[in-house]
Amino acid sequence: MEEENSLSFEEAMLQLEKIVEKLEQGDVPLEKAISYYQDGMKLSKLCGDKLTNVQEQMTKIMNEQGQFETFEVQEEE
């Protein structure tokens, strides 16, 4: 598997989808299935971490002084 930190979210998802397809076929030897599963869990964590990072970035906005503030969307009542 490629160096995980250098993968984009899309690349990690593509690799994860390929692993899932292989495991769903069901004809993978147990040792290889465990290896695929471990790689899949690493990719899943990587994707989750990247999504969390983006979410944190999206909830902050830079104020006029160049400092970040929490950005909250106020819904109409």
N, C-alpha and C positions, 0 to 999 in steps of 0.2 A: 504494500500500500504506500502511496505517496506520502511525503511529509505533510502531516495533517494541517499544521499551522499555515502552510502556503496555499491551501485550498480555499477557493471562494465558496460561498454558501451553495451556489448552484452546482459546482463540481462535487462537493461533498454529498449533496442530495442525489446526484446522478450515481455516484459510487454506491450509496446506500440502497438505491433502488435496484441496482444490479445484484447486490448481495441478497436482498430480499427475494428477487427472482430465482437465484440459485438455490436458496434454502426452501422456497416453495416447491421446487421440482421434486424434492424429497429423495433423490438418488445420490446424495452427497455422503461420503464416508463420515462417520461420527467425528473423527479428529478434525477433518476439514470443516465440518459444520460448526464445530466449536470455535475454530479460528475465524470463520466468517462472522459468527455471532459476536465475537469479541471486537472485530474490526467494525462491525455495524454499530455496536454500542459506543465505540469511540467517535464514529462519524455522527451518530445521533447527538452525543454530548457537544461536539463541535458545532453542529447546526443550532442546537439550543442556546449555546453560549453566544453565537453570532446574532441570533434573534434577540436575545436579552440585551446585548450591547446596542443594537440598532434601536430597540425600544427605549432604552435609557437616553440615547441621543435625541430621539424624536420628542421626548417629554421635556426637553430643555431648550430654551431660546436665549440668545445673547441680548442683554440689555444695552442701553446706550453707553454705558461705561465699559463695555467689553466683558462683563461678567455673565455667567450663565445663571438663568433663573428657571424654576420649574414652570412649564407651560401647561396650563389647564384649559381645556375646552369647556366653556359654560354652555350647557344645553338650555334651550328656551323652555320655559315652563308653560 
